[in-house]
C-alpha cells in the first residue's frame, strides 16, 4: 500500500471505515493488558528465585568485615557489595556507596539534600531565586517528576542517535549559574535505546559549569541490559573521563539490580568521588543507620562477581530478545512504507521508542486504552508531560507474555493506522 499522505480523501474515508470496523471488533474482544511501565516479566523474575536460598536460618551472617549483618551499622554498604558494584561499573571501590532497593530513591534524595542543605558547602537551592535542570528528550518520566516536584525549572534538550545536543548543553551549563544539573540515561536510554557516543561523554566530562554545585546525574540503569550479547554497547567511563578532565566531583552515577533480580528487592549503588561521598554521608548519618545488609549479602553470594552478573543477564536477554523482535517485526510488517510512524531498533534496555505523525500520539494511546491496552501516557517522555509535537510514544514489551504481546501489537498498529487516517482527513 502507498503512503497514507498520498491517498485521496475518498481513499482515506474508505480506509477509515475499514479500520473502524476492525477497531470495534478488537474492543469487543475484551483485551486487558497493562504496558504502562517497564516491568520484568514473571519468567525474568523466576531467574532470580535461587537467590532466595543462599541465606537461611543456618547461615553465617558475618561478612568480610566480621560484623553481624543482621544488626545496625555499615552506613555505606558492606565491603563485598561495594567490590561487586565497583567491578561491574569499573570504578574504584572508594567511589561506591550501597543503598536500598532503588536508584530512583537515591536521585530523589540527592536533589532533596541539594535543596535543603546545598552541595559541598554551596548555597542550598531552596534559597536561590532560580534553579534549572536540563532534560534530554525523549527521557525518563520519573526523572522529570523529581525535579518538577521541587519546583525546579526544566529545560528540554533534544537528542539524536549520539546523545543530547551538546552545543545546547555547553551553552546552558557553561554560562548560566542557575543550571544545577542534567538528567541522563547514557546507555540504552529510556525510551529511545540511544547509546551516548565517545564524543558526547568526553564533552560532558569537559564541561566548565558556571555553577560550582552543578552535577551530572548519570543514571546508568541499563548498563548490563543487552538484548544481543554479540552487540553489546560500550560507552566511555564517566568516572575516569571526569577525572581526566579535572572535574572529579561533577557527576553522580547511579545503578541498581532492580531489573536484574527483583525490582522491589534489589540493591542500588551511587558511584561518585570520595569528596562527594563525604559530603553526602554527613547528612546520611542523621537519616539512617544503614540499609538492608542481608539483601546486599544475598546478592553477593548469588552473583559472586561481575562475571556472574553478566552470565545472569544473558538469560534475561534470551527471554527479552523474542519480545523486542516481535514488536519490531510487527511495526515493520504493518507500518513499513506507510510513512505514519518512525521507530528505533534498540540493542539493549527496556523500551522501543515510536513517533507518530505530528499530533497523533495522545490519540493513539487513548485509542489503545479504549481497546484494552494501557500504555505510558503520551507526552510522559517530556518535562511537564508536554510533547510539543504530540508524537512520542514509549512501548514497553517486557511484561506481557508472548501471546499477550502479539495482541497488544495488533491493537497498537491498528490504532496508529486509524489515528493517522483521521488526522489526514482533517486536512483533505
Phi, psi and omega per residue, in radians:
X1 nan 2.528 -3.137
X2 -1.363 2.936 -3.111
X3 -1.024 2.474 -3.088
X4 -1.034 -0.621 -3.084
X5 -1.160 -0.276 -3.140
X6 -1.623 -0.107 -3.120
X7 -1.331 2.570 3.067
X8 -1.305 2.940 3.126
X9 -1.071 -0.690 -3.131
X10 -1.142 -0.721 3.117
X11 -1.144 -0.685 3.109
X12 -1.143 -0.726 3.138
X13 -1.125 -0.707 3.115
X14 -1.134 -0.732 3.126
X15 -1.172 -0.678 3.105
X16 -1.032 -0.770 -3.135
X17 -1.083 -0.749 3.135
X18 -1.131 -0.787 -3.122
X19 -1.196 -0.635 3.109
X20 -1.086 -0.690 3.121
X21 -1.131 -0.723 3.094
X22 -1.124 -0.696 -3.134
X23 -1.128 -0.776 3.132
X24 -1.080 -0.633 3.113
X25 -1.178 -0.696 3.103
X26 -1.109 -0.702 3.135
X27 -1.062 -0.603 -3.124
X28 -1.276 -0.282 -3.097
X29 -1.260 -0.270 3.092
X30 1.230 0.587 3.123
X31 -1.170 2.421 3.075
X32 -2.421 1.694 -3.117
X33 -2.313 2.404 3.109
X34 -1.957 1.907 3.096
X35 -2.046 0.562 -3.030
X36 -1.407 -0.371 -3.124
X37 -2.261 2.800 3.112
X38 -1.530 1.272 -3.126
X39 -1.669 2.488 3.020
X40 -1.130 2.602 3.044
X41 -1.337 2.894 -3.131
X42 -1.045 -0.603 3.133
X43 -1.160 -0.567 3.059
X44 -1.213 -0.738 3.136
X45 -1.099 -0.611 3.137
X46 -1.052 -0.482 -3.122
X47 -1.044 -0.503 -3.075
X48 -1.716 0.011 -3.127
X49 -0.954 -0.656 3.125
X50 -1.068 -0.351 3.113
X51 -1.106 -0.458 -3.133
X52 -1.223 -0.227 -3.101
X53 -1.747 -0.074 -3.064
X54 -1.337 -0.302 3.011
X55 -2.166 2.428 3.032
X56 -2.593 -3.040 -3.045
X57 -1.129 -0.289 -3.141
X58 -1.679 0.003 -3.056
X59 -1.227 2.725 2.961
X60 -1.527 2.018 -3.036
X61 -1.622 0.364 3.099
X62 -1.769 2.272 3.093
X63 -1.558 -2.889 -3.094
X64 -1.195 -0.295 3.100
X65 -1.516 0.106 3.068
X66 1.042 0.527 3.089
X67 -1.923 2.539 3.075
X68 -1.234 1.918 -3.016
X69 -1.334 -0.029 3.035
X70 -1.410 -0.191 -3.002
X71 -1.799 -3.084 3.069
X72 -1.150 2.864 2.960
X73 2.032 3.096 -3.117
X74 0.971 1.261 -3.040
X75 -1.006 -0.734 -3.005
X76 -1.670 0.184 3.079
X77 1.836 2.629 -3.106
X78 -1.202 2.637 -3.031
X79 -1.011 -0.758 -3.081
X80 -1.201 -0.519 3.061
X81 -1.233 -0.703 3.086
X82 -1.096 -0.680 3.119
X83 -1.161 -0.660 3.118
X84 -1.104 -0.835 -3.139
X85 -1.212 -0.594 3.106
X86 -1.095 -0.759 3.113
X87 -1.174 -0.751 -3.093
X88 -1.117 -0.699 -3.074
X89 -1.753 0.090 3.094
X90 0.947 0.991 -3.141
X91 -2.347 2.695 3.068
X92 -1.107 2.558 -3.106
X93 -1.054 -0.610 -3.115
X94 -1.311 0.060 3.053
X95 -1.771 0.104 -2.987
X96 -2.025 2.315 2.953
X97 -2.130 2.403 3.133
X98 -1.820 2.338 -3.108
X99 -2.040 -2.668 3.113
X100 -1.495 -2.444 -2.964
X101 -1.502 -0.195 -2.886
X102 -2.294 2.144 3.026
X103 -1.241 -0.483 3.081
X104 -1.062 -0.688 3.099
X105 -1.111 -0.660 3.089
X106 -1.093 -0.794 -3.115
X107 -1.101 -0.757 3.086
X108 -1.046 -0.747 -3.107
X109 -1.127 -0.708 3.127
X110 -1.121 -0.750 3.111
X111 -1.139 -0.752 -3.141
X112 -1.057 -0.794 3.128
X113 -1.135 -0.662 3.095
X114 -1.111 -0.668 3.130
X115 -1.158 -0.770 -2.995
X116 -1.523 -0.782 -3.002
X117 -1.899 -0.330 -3.040
X118 1.503 2.967 3.137
X119 -1.974 2.167 3.034
X120 0.925 0.769 3.068
X121 1.454 0.004 3.103
X122 -1.429 2.887 -3.092
X123 -1.020 2.272 3.061
X124 -0.956 2.423 -3.069
X125 -1.064 -0.513 -3.112
X126 -1.155 -0.287 -3.138
X127 -1.669 0.017 3.140
X128 -1.638 2.650 3.123
X129 -1.169 -0.615 -3.073
X130 -2.574 2.374 3.028
X131 -2.248 2.262 -3.100
X132 -2.149 2.634 3.081
X133 -2.313 2.462 3.087
X134 -1.608 2.411 -3.026
X135 -2.291 1.684 3.052
X136 -1.040 2.404 -3.097
X137 -2.253 2.574 -0.041
X138 -1.211 2.588 -3.064
X139 -2.438 -2.907 -3.035
X140 -1.538 2.096 -3.056
X141 -1.051 -0.560 -3.103
X142 -1.310 -0.480 2.962
X143 -1.014 -0.901 -3.070
X144 -1.124 -0.584 3.131
X145 -1.124 -0.629 3.129
X146 -1.094 -0.959 -3.086
X147 -1.147 -0.629 3.104
X148 -1.116 -0.660 -3.098
X149 -1.111 -0.436 3.120
X150 -1.691 0.115 3.110
X151 1.288 0.368 3.132
X152 -1.419 2.313 3.139
X153 -1.253 2.247 -3.107
X154 -1.862 2.348 -3.117
X155 -2.047 2.151 -3.108
X156 -1.352 2.403 3.092
X157 -2.148 2.078 -3.134
X158 -1.163 2.651 3.102
X159 -2.085 2.636 2.941
X160 -2.169 -2.849 -3.046
X161 -1.197 -0.172 3.129
X162 -1.778 -0.199 -3.087
X163 2.224 -2.843 -3.103
X164 -1.140 2.750 3.035
X165 -1.203 1.741 -3.013
X166 -1.270 -0.385 3.034
X167 -1.082 -0.774 3.110
X168 -1.169 -0.769 -3.141
X169 -1.007 -0.858 -3.122
X170 -1.109 -0.680 3.132
X171 -1.070 -0.793 -3.135
X172 -1.241 -0.909 -3.015
X173 -1.142 -0.743 -3.020
X174 -1.409 -0.194 -3.038
X175 -2.200 -0.132 -3.075
X176 -2.213 1.879 -3.086
X177 -1.202 -0.232 3.103
X178 -1.434 -0.179 3.060
X179 -1.414 1.958 -3.003
X180 -1.847 -0.220 -3.111
X181 -2.991 3.015 3.068
X182 -2.547 2.368 3.057
X183 -1.427 2.513 3.070
X184 -2.600 2.485 2.812
X185 -2.161 1.638 -2.890
X186 -1.332 -0.294 -3.070
X187 -2.255 2.125 -3.051
X188 0.939 0.972 -3.017
X189 -0.909 2.528 3.060
X190 -1.575 2.015 0.172
X191 -1.858 -0.017 -2.907
X192 -1.391 -0.357 -3.072
X193 1.373 0.140 -3.131
X194 -1.129 2.485 3.069
X195 -1.979 2.174 -3.097
X196 -1.109 2.359 3.109
X197 -1.294 2.857 3.099
X198 -1.025 -0.712 -3.127
X199 -1.087 -0.732 3.141
X200 -1.096 -0.791 -3.138
X201 -1.093 -0.750 3.127
X202 -1.105 -0.698 3.130
X203 -1.177 -0.598 3.026
X204 -1.072 -0.860 -3.082
X205 -1.104 -0.466 -3.082
X206 -1.747 0.262 3.050
X207 -1.041 2.639 3.099
X208 -2.147 1.342 -2.980
X209 -1.081 2.440 3.007
X210 -1.222 -0.452 3.131
X211 -1.732 2.216 3.128
X212 -1.135 -0.430 -3.106
X213 -1.794 0.390 3.034
X214 -1.209 2.396 3.123
X215 -2.366 2.413 3.003
X216 -1.515 2.085 3.065
X217 -1.609 1.820 -2.986
X218 -1.800 1.450 -3.043
X219 -1.457 1.583 -3.057
X220 -1.540 0.954 -3.013
X221 -1.111 -0.495 -3.030
X222 -2.030 0.557 -3.056
X223 -0.971 -0.605 -3.085
X224 -2.079 0.289 -3.049
X225 -1.670 1.190 3.127
X226 -1.488 2.439 3.040
X227 -1.561 -0.576 -3.141
X228 -2.063 1.820 -3.100
X229 -0.999 -0.423 3.128
X230 -1.565 0.028 3.117
X231 -2.254 0.727 -3.090
X232 -1.177 2.147 3.097
X233 -1.307 2.484 3.079
X234 -2.193 2.430 3.074
X235 -2.204 2.792 3.090
X236 -1.140 2.657 -3.095
X237 -1.438 2.036 -3.089
X238 -1.105 -0.520 3.129
X239 -1.094 -0.977 -3.090
X240 -1.222 -0.591 -3.134
X241 -1.184 -0.713 3.109
X242 -1.166 -0.675 3.119
X243 -1.161 -0.718 3.099
X244 -1.098 -0.584 -3.097
X245 -1.465 -0.037 -3.118
X246 1.394 0.363 3.120
X247 -2.145 1.017 -2.992
X248 -1.165 -0.343 -3.077
X249 -1.816 0.107 -2.914
X250 -1.439 -0.104 -3.009
X251 -2.211 2.664 2.871
X252 -2.152 2.001 3.091
X253 -1.769 2.306 -3.091
X254 -2.058 2.569 3.019
X255 -2.771 2.903 3.118
X256 -2.818 3.004 3.062
X257 -1.738 0.295 -3.015
X258 -0.988 -0.668 3.106
X259 -1.879 0.302 3.062
X260 -1.823 -0.793 3.092
X261 -1.975 -1.790 -3.119
X262 -2.028 2.118 -3.091
X263 -0.942 -0.688 -3.126
X264 -1.456 -0.154 -3.030
X265 -2.402 0.634 3.140
X266 -1.538 -2.894 3.070
X267 -2.291 2.317 -3.132
X268 -1.980 2.694 -3.128
X269 -2.398 2.553 2.976
X270 -1.919 2.255 3.090
X271 -2.045 2.050 -3.101
X272 -2.773 -3.115 -3.063
X273 -1.248 2.698 3.056
X274 -0.982 -0.597 3.114
X275 -1.129 -0.746 3.091
X276 -1.136 -0.706 3.129
X277 -1.077 -0.719 3.110
X278 -1.087 -0.727 3.141
X279 -1.155 -0.719 -3.134
X280 -1.212 -0.708 -3.045
X281 -1.129 -0.585 -3.089
X282 -1.119 -0.455 3.059
X283 -1.594 -0.567 -3.090
X284 -1.166 -0.512 3.130
X285 -1.092 -0.427 3.102
X286 -1.490 -0.502 -3.044
X287 -1.379 -0.680 -3.060
X288 -2.680 2.807 3.058
X289 -1.720 -0.133 3.123
X290 2.590 2.770 -3.129
X291 -1.641 -3.029 -3.029
X292 -1.249 1.687 -3.088
X293 -1.296 -0.495 3.094
X294 -1.147 -0.666 3.100
X295 -1.197 -0.642 3.062
X296 -1.062 -0.807 3.138
X297 -1.114 -0.703 3.119
X298 -1.013 -0.779 3.129
X299 -1.137 -0.720 -3.135
X300 -1.127 -0.779 -3.140
X301 -1.135 -0.593 -3.122
X302 -1.256 -0.825 -3.079
X303 -1.549 -0.610 -3.105
X304 1.273 -0.839 -3.117
X305 -2.794 -3.121 -3.106
X306 -1.074 -0.613 3.114
X307 -1.060 -0.618 3.094
X308 -1.140 -0.663 3.098
X309 -1.144 -0.810 -3.113
X310 -1.092 -0.685 3.103
X311 -1.118 -0.693 3.110
X312 -1.114 -0.711 -3.104
X313 -1.215 -0.419 3.043
X314 -1.175 -0.544 3.059
X315 -1.189 -0.705 3.055
X316 -1.048 -0.807 -3.095
X317 -1.028 -0.686 -3.134
X318 -1.100 -0.531 3.111
X319 -1.423 -0.635 -3.057
X320 -1.434 -0.556 -3.038
X321 -0.955 -0.844 3.136
X322 -1.080 -0.556 -3.135
X323 -1.219 -0.810 3.115
X324 -1.106 -0.723 -3.132
X325 -1.173 -0.572 3.086
X326 -1.115 -0.756 3.112
X327 -1.120 -0.869 -3.076
X328 -1.146 -0.676 3.113
X329 -1.132 -0.699 3.136
X330 -1.172 -0.732 3.110
X331 -1.051 -0.778 -3.118
X332 -1.174 -0.769 -3.098
X333 -1.157 -0.757 -3.015
X334 -1.593 -0.499 -3.029
X335 -2.037 -0.239 -3.117
X336 -1.005 2.251 3.113
X337 1.518 -0.218 -3.128
X338 -1.426 -0.303 3.122
X339 1.019 0.712 3.094
X340 -2.095 0.217 3.098
X341 -3.089 2.681 3.049
X342 -2.291 2.658 -3.127
X343 -2.660 2.749 3.099
X344 -1.789 2.729 3.130
X345 -1.920 1.614 -3.070
X346 -1.235 2.636 3.039
X347 -1.870 0.132 3.107
X348 -2.976 3.133 3.133
X349 1.565 -2.699 -2.987
X350 -2.277 0.018 -2.987
X351 -2.423 2.839 2.939
X352 -2.108 2.179 3.125
X353 -1.578 2.278 -3.120
X354 -2.223 2.368 3.068
X355 -2.031 2.177 3.042
X356 -1.406 3.106 2.921
X357 -1.207 2.787 -3.005
X358 -1.010 2.316 3.059
X359 1.509 0.308 -3.048
X360 -2.116 -0.237 -3.004
X361 -1.047 -0.833 -3.125
X362 -1.072 -0.690 -3.135
X363 -1.155 -0.732 3.135
X364 -1.068 -0.841 -3.131
X365 -1.103 -0.699 3.108
X366 -1.115 -0.718 3.120
X367 -1.186 -0.670 3.082
X368 -1.031 -0.767 3.123
X369 -1.090 -0.698 3.116
X370 -1.073 -0.558 -3.136
X371 -1.595 0.073 3.028
X372 1.760 0.138 3.124
X373 -2.020 1.949 -3.117
X374 -1.580 2.193 3.139
X375 -2.105 2.948 3.044
X376 -1.013 2.411 -3.118
X377 -0.962 2.388 3.056
X378 -1.094 2.381 -3.106
X379 1.647 -0.227 -3.099
X380 -1.109 -0.382 -3.114
X381 -1.472 0.161 3.084
X382 -2.177 2.630 3.063
X383 -0.955 2.489 3.131
X384 1.098 0.219 -3.114
X385 1.171 0.380 -3.028
X386 -1.959 1.685 3.019
X387 -1.584 1.835 -2.991
X388 -1.056 -0.470 3.127
X389 -1.722 -0.095 -3.139
X390 0.893 0.995 -3.119
X391 -2.192 -0.396 -2.908
X392 -1.512 2.202 3.074
X393 -2.276 2.403 3.091
X394 -1.830 2.120 3.095
X395 -1.736 2.198 -3.125
X396 -1.991 1.678 -3.002
X397 -1.567 0.053 -2.911
X398 -1.396 -0.638 -3.008
X399 -1.304 -0.762 -3.070
X400 -1.114 2.696 2.962
X401 -1.220 2.861 3.129
X402 -0.957 -0.716 -3.140
X403 -1.205 -0.680 3.086
X404 -1.133 -0.694 -3.131
X405 -1.118 -0.671 3.119
X406 -1.091 -0.707 3.084
X407 -1.117 -0.747 -3.133
X408 -1.099 -0.723 3.110
X409 -1.097 -0.704 3.116
X410 -1.053 -0.768 3.109
X411 -1.120 -0.800 -3.047
X412 -1.080 -0.890 -3.083
X413 -1.147 -0.594 3.093
X414 -1.126 -0.730 3.138
X415 -1.163 -0.647 3.087
X416 -1.104 -0.777 3.137
X417 -1.082 -0.846 -3.073
X418 -1.159 -0.781 3.127
X419 -1.087 -0.655 -3.130
X420 -1.199 -0.768 3.103
X421 -1.018 -0.814 -3.093
X422 -1.206 -0.513 3.063
X423 -1.181 -0.768 3.128
X424 -1.167 -0.579 3.120
X425 -1.127 -0.431 3.116
X426 -1.176 -0.386 -3.030
X427 -1.973 0.038 -3.122
X428 -2.058 nan nan
